[in-house]
Structures are given as structure tokens and as C-alpha cells.
Amino acid sequence: MKKSIVGESVFYVIEWSQFFKYERISAGRILPDMPGILHFAEPKGDRMGSLLLFASWREGLRSGMKNLMDPIFTKYPNIRDDLADRELYYRYSVTDTSPQDMQDIFFYLLKS
């Protein structure tokens, strides 16, 4: 993620990783232990259909994924159960500026 300030306006460039097929073990190796946003999707024809956005500031992306999707450690069993039977893909964007910047980006992504 890149942030630039022009006058009183703030602009963000969100740099997403490629999509990875979700597998519990490989996700722990792929994801950085930095704050960021996870985007979960499933194939819909020739494109990806969005399913969930998940922000993880304090824990970092690797721990955030574990807390969301790992059957033993999940803090969100209902969400995990809803996603468990899908062909799930994820991508991530590192947001290493401030929690307020992440909130702004997350709000924008939810709106769009």
C-alpha cells in the first residue's frame, strides 16, 4: 500500500498480491507477518467473486488467517464454517502505515 498526501487530500494505492488457492499449511508460509487486509474470493466463471474482506492489524496477516480459518484456533467459527466448503482463494495487501489508514482503506473497499 502506498499513501500520498496532496494538499488536504489523501490518496492510497492498494497493491494486492496474486490470488492463491487457500490451503491451511501453505497460507502460513505465503503470508507475511505484517498488518494488512485479506480478500477471499471464489471462481465465478472467468473472474473471481468476492466473499470476504478481513483486516488484521495487531496480529499480522499470518496470524489473522490462522485466527479466521484454522479449525483449532479460529475465533470466528461461523465464518470459517460458511467458507469451508467453497473453492476458496485469497490475496492480501500489506498496510504498514497506521491503523487509521487501514480503516480508511477497509471502509473504501467495503463501499466498493
C-alpha positions in Angstrom: 0.0 0.0 0.0 1.3 3.4 -0.9 0.0 6.7 0.6 0.4 10.1 -0.8 -0.9 13.5 0.5 -1.7 16.3 -1.8 -2.9 19.4 0.0 -5.6 18.2 2.3 -6.4 15.1 0.2 -5.0 11.6 0.9 -4.6 9.0 -1.8 -3.9 5.3 -1.4 -2.7 2.8 -3.9 -3.6 -0.7 -2.8 -1.1 -3.3 -4.0 -2.7 -6.7 -4.0 -0.7 -10.0 -4.2 -1.8 -12.5 -6.8 -4.6 -14.9 -5.8 -3.5 -18.1 -4.0 -5.7 -21.2 -3.6 -6.4 -21.5 0.1 -4.6 -24.3 1.9 -4.0 -24.0 5.6 -0.4 -25.1 5.6 0.8 -23.1 2.5 -1.0 -19.9 3.7 1.2 -19.9 6.8 4.3 -19.9 4.5 3.0 -17.4 2.0 1.5 -14.7 4.2 3.8 -12.1 5.8 3.6 -11.4 9.5 2.8 -7.8 8.8 -0.5 -5.9 9.2 -2.8 -5.9 6.2 -6.1 -6.9 4.5 -7.1 -10.3 3.3 -9.5 -10.7 0.4 -11.3 -14.0 0.0 -12.9 -14.9 -3.3 -14.2 -17.9 -5.3 -14.1 -18.5 -9.0 -17.2 -17.3 -10.8 -16.8 -18.1 -14.5 -13.8 -16.3 -15.8 -13.4 -13.9 -12.8 -13.3 -14.1 -9.0 -16.4 -13.3 -6.9 -15.6 -11.6 -3.7 -16.7 -13.3 -0.5 -15.0 -11.6 2.5 -12.6 -8.8 3.4 -10.7 -9.3 6.7 -8.3 -6.8 8.3 -5.6 -7.8 10.7 -3.5 -5.0 12.3 -2.1 -6.2 15.6 -1.7 -9.9 14.8 -0.4 -9.6 11.2 -1.7 -11.4 8.2 -0.3 -14.8 9.0 -1.9 -14.9 12.5 -5.0 -13.2 11.2 -5.5 -16.0 8.7 -4.9 -18.6 11.4 -7.4 -16.9 13.7 -10.0 -16.8 10.9 -9.6 -20.2 9.1 -7.7 -22.7 11.3 -10.3 -25.2 12.7 -8.4 -25.4 16.0 -7.6 -21.7 16.6 -10.5 -19.9 14.9 -12.1 -17.0 16.8 -14.8 -16.9 14.1 -16.3 -20.5 13.7 -19.4 -19.3 11.9 -17.4 -17.5 9.2 -15.0 -20.4 8.9 -17.9 -22.9 8.6 -19.5 -20.8 5.8 -16.3 -20.7 3.8 -15.1 -24.3 4.5 -17.0 -26.0 1.6 -16.0 -23.4 -1.1 -13.2 -23.4 -3.6 -11.5 -20.6 -1.7 -8.8 -18.2 -3.0 -7.2 -15.3 -1.2 -5.0 -12.4 -1.8 -3.5 -9.8 0.5 -2.3 -6.3 0.8 0.2 -5.2 3.4 -0.9 -2.0 5.2 2.1 -0.9 7.2 1.4 2.8 7.8 -1.2 3.2 10.6 -4.4 1.6 11.9 -6.3 4.7 10.8 -5.1 4.3 7.2 -6.2 0.6 7.3 -9.6 1.7 8.5 -9.9 4.2 5.6 -8.9 1.6 3.1 -11.1 -1.1 4.5 -14.1 1.3 4.5 -13.4 2.2 0.9 -13.2 -1.5 -0.1 -16.4 -2.3 1.7 -18.2 0.5 -0.1 -17.0 -0.5 -3.5 
